[in-house]
């Protein structure tokens, strides 16, 4: 969806898709019809929209088009194997950064679509394959996770320097979602462990650390920065999370149709504020 406007990008999927999985349909909800169709030789894994661009993600390639009635292809970028369609387009109208997996496993490539003659920035984010990448609202910070899901790294998008390394846990996990808050002072994430973690980015001292963190002779694990607040999603349903419009609140939306809003304070204490069930799941849906 393009922000909160009337345009939606649709791609066929599931057992009985309405549209082919190798076609992108842009739907205008005001006109109640498709206004753009793009066909490809292989399946489309993801689509990203902004007011002037359509970005189409395939398994080993990303294509960028003009967002016009007759889209024109502007750029093609090669990636490593990217079955989950990882790609993020900065929503800020003053920043045209596009981030996606590079050609090497664990690498993130950042491209400025407003100036593609500028050298691309390649960040060796992880040794393992990437599982999640996200830009902050301003496009100045990039957060990444690998398939291991133990560490979250935050990078500066201008220099590529690592700003923070945050530990979700000791055991491997699948990271479903990472998000910054509006001013990038906080970061939240959800995983298949059914837990949503909240980290401090601006004031990293808020994050928890081992009492042995200052011992330089111990492994790096003991100096890790852990989330200062966390909460468990009831039932452990797969969810995505984001910060709410209210200060110190996080919203979790789950694939079982449930909605949660949690409030937290500076001490990390967290309470459930709102719960709603929007969908009634049947056995066929599970």
ABEGO torsion letter per residue (X at the ends): XBEABABBBBBBBEABBABBAABBBBBBAAAGBBABBBBBABBBABBBBBAABBBBBBAABBBBBBBBABBBBABBBBBBBBAAGBBBBBABAABABBBBBBABBGBBBBBBAABAABBBBBBBABABBBABBBBBAAGABBBBBBAAGABBBBBBAAAGBBABBBBABABBBBBABBBBBAAGABBBBBBAAGBBBBBBAABAAABBBBAAAABAABBAAAABBBBABBBBBBGGBBBBBBBBABBGBBBBBBAAGBBBBBBBBAAGBBBBABBBBABBBBAAAX
